[in-house]
């Protein structure tokens, strides 16, 4: 099996299930509902490239402040380090046919044309979630604050060599762990800078393996 990166969300829904698919961010009312300028999404769905075809709804993490987010549509929010992996917005999965280490793993939010150019018309918050346990105890070792990535200017570094289900990320041995599968989990929250649909908006992941 050649090297491959897959993007999953919700109950292991493969985002490539829809042609040109990705994640769409919408208001509290559900698919197709607008998000007001300067506010943050209330619902997240897998959708097509233009955000017009409804796919499965996935876990929503709404930006609240620098160190916390709201799971779902409402609540007082919890620390980013309290969010379990399974409730993250996105699972990034790298696979290879023999065990390898991964390093220099980097996530970018870009304009869907050039990975070095930021997305157009959207402010995005991203945080790596490292919390293999299912409970919401504040025991995670991922990001304690959100990043605001944009093109090559601001990128999000992800843990090296996390292994299957991110089990080994952040435990002190991650830089030397070899596996045929490596999983990263990220929370993503989006806020429009102006009215109208935002389609010049994509996510790009790069890494090295050895």
N, C-alpha and C positions, 0 to 999 in steps of 0.2 A: 504494500500500500504506500503510495507516495505521500509526501508531507502535505497536510491539509489543515485549513482553519475553517471551523464551522461556527455559526452563531445560533444560539438557542435561547429561548425565553419561555416563561410560564412552565407548563408541565412538559418540558423538553421538546417544545415545538421548534422545529427547524425553520429559521426565518426564510431560507431559500425555498420554502414550500410554495410561495407565490412568486410569479415572474417579476424580477426587478424589485423584490420585496425588501422591507425594512421595518423599523419601528415607527409608529405614528403617535404623536402626543396630542391629546384632546382635552376638552374641558370636563367638568364633573358630570355633565349630563350624558356622556358616553361618546361612542364613535361619531365623528363628524362635528361634534360640538366645538366651537371656537374657544381658544384661550385668550383672555384679555391681554392687551399689551402690558408688559411689566409684571404679569402674574405667572404662576407656574401650573403645569398640566395637572389634571386630576385623574385622568385615565390614560392607559397605554395599551395599544393594540399592534399586532402584526398587520401590516397593510402593504399595498403595492407602492411603486416608486412615487406616485403622485398623491398618496394618502386617501384614495377614493374607494378602495376595495377593502371591506372589513374581513379581517382574519381573527384568530383567537385573541382574547384579552389576556394580558400578561400582568405580572406583578408591577404595581406602580409605586415608585418612591418619589415623593414630592419634596423639593427643596424647602426647608424651613429657615435655617440659619447656617452659619459657617460649619457647625459641627453636628447637625442633626437633620433628619428628614421625617416626613409623614408617610407611613405605609397606607396605601389606599387613598381615600378621598378626604378623610378628616381625622382629627386626633391632636393630641398635644405634642406629638413627635417623639422620636427616640434617637439616641446617639448613633452615629454611623457604625460604631463598633459594637452595637447591640443588634444590628440587622443580620439575620442568618443568611448564609449563601443562597439558600433556596428562595428567599424573598427578594433577591437582587433583581434588577431589571433585565440584565443580560448575562448569559454564560458564554464565554469565548472558549472554544475547545480546539486545541492543537493535537493532531495525531500523526504518528509515524509508525512504520512497521517494526522497528527495533527501538529499544529504550534509548532515549537521548536526554540531554540537559537542554534547557532553554535559558536564554539570557538576553539582555537589552530589549526587553519586551516594552512596547510603546503604543499607546492609543492616541489617536488624533481625531478631532472633529473638523471636517473640511467641507469644501463646496461641491463635492462629488465630481470634480474635474481634476483638480490638482491637490494632492495631499498636503502641500505646503501652504495652501490658501485657506483661510478660515471660512466657516459656513456663513451664508448670507442671511441677515435679518433675524438671527436667533442667538440668544445667550444660553449656553449649556453648562450645567454643573455635572461633574463626574466624580465618583469616589469608588476606589477599589474596596470590595467587601471581602474580608477573610474571617469567616466565622462558620466552620464546618458543623458545629452543633446546631440542633434545631430550635433551641430555646432562644429567647430574646434577652439573655443576660449580657451585661456589658463586658464581654470577655474576648471580643474580636481583636485581631491584630492588624487590620487593614488601615485605610486612611481615617484619620481623626477629623479631617476637614475636607470640604469639597474642593476640587480643582475647577478652573474655568478655562478649558482648552480652546485653542483656535489655531488651525493650520500648524505650521512648524514653530510658531512663536511660543506657544504654551502647549506642551504635550503632557500626557499622564503616564508616568512609569508604572509598570505592573511587576509584581513579584516574579523573580526568576524560578523556574523549575518547581511549580506547585504540585505536580503529580495529579493523579486522578482525584476529581472532586475538590481540588485545591487543598487537600489534606495537609500537605507539607509546607505550604506557603507560610512564611513568617515564624517558623519554629526553630530557626537557627541552622537547619540543615538544608534549606531549600536550594542554596546555590550549588549543591553537589548531587541533588536527587535526579536520577535518571528514570524515565518511564516512557511507555508508548503513548501515553495520553497526559496532557496537562490542561487544567481547567482554571480559568480566571472568572471572577464574578464582579460586576460593576453595577452601581446604582447610577441612573441617568435621569436628569430633570431638565426640562426645557421651558424657556420663556420667550415669546416673540418680542422683537424690538419695534415692530410696526405691524399694521393690519395686513391680512392676506395670508394665503397658504405659503409655506416655506419648503421649497423642493430642492434648493441648492444647499443640501444638508445631508452629510453622510458621516460614517464612522470608519476609520481605517486603523488596522492593527499590523504592526511589523514586529518581527523577532528574529533572533539567531538561534540555531540549534547545533549541537555537537555531541 
